[in-house]
Amino acid sequence: MKNTIVGVDLAKDVIQVCIYTNKKVRSNIEMTPPEFIEFLANYTSL
């Protein structure tokens, strides 16, 4: 079974998103709120 964890740190001006799968960090991205909304709209599991 493949588990994917998406951690989100909501700050004032930037949002940090970390994607963790199979015991490894796959992505650690800093984005603006509009970029985060687009990310959520387009996100598919890795």
C-alpha positions as CSV (number, residue, x, y, z in Angstrom):
1,M,0.0,0.0,0.0
2,K,1.4,3.4,-1.0
3,N,0.7,6.2,1.5
4,T,1.1,9.9,0.7
5,I,1.3,12.5,3.4
6,V,0.9,16.2,2.4
7,G,2.0,18.6,5.2
8,V,0.9,22.2,4.9
9,D,2.4,25.1,7.0
10,L,0.1,28.1,6.7
11,A,2.0,31.3,7.3
12,K,1.2,35.0,6.6
13,D,2.6,35.5,3.1
14,V,3.8,32.1,2.0
15,I,2.6,28.5,2.3
16,Q,5.1,25.6,2.7
17,V,4.0,22.3,1.3
18,C,5.8,19.0,1.9
19,I,4.9,15.8,0.2
20,Y,6.1,12.6,1.8
21,T,5.7,9.1,0.3
22,N,7.3,5.8,1.0
23,K,9.4,7.2,3.9
24,K,11.0,9.9,1.7
25,V,10.4,13.6,1.2
26,R,9.3,13.9,-2.5
27,S,8.8,17.6,-2.6
28,N,9.1,20.6,-0.3
29,I,7.7,23.7,-2.0
30,E,7.2,27.3,-0.9
31,M,4.3,29.0,-2.6
32,T,2.0,32.0,-2.4
33,P,-1.7,31.5,-1.5
34,P,-2.9,31.8,-5.2
35,E,-0.3,29.2,-6.2
36,F,-1.5,26.9,-3.3
37,I,-5.1,27.1,-4.6
38,E,-3.9,26.1,-8.1
39,F,-1.8,23.3,-6.5
40,L,-4.8,21.9,-4.7
41,A,-7.0,22.1,-7.8
42,N,-4.4,20.2,-9.9
43,Y,-3.0,17.8,-7.3
44,T,-3.0,14.1,-8.0
45,S,-1.3,11.5,-5.9
46,L,2.4,10.8,-6.7
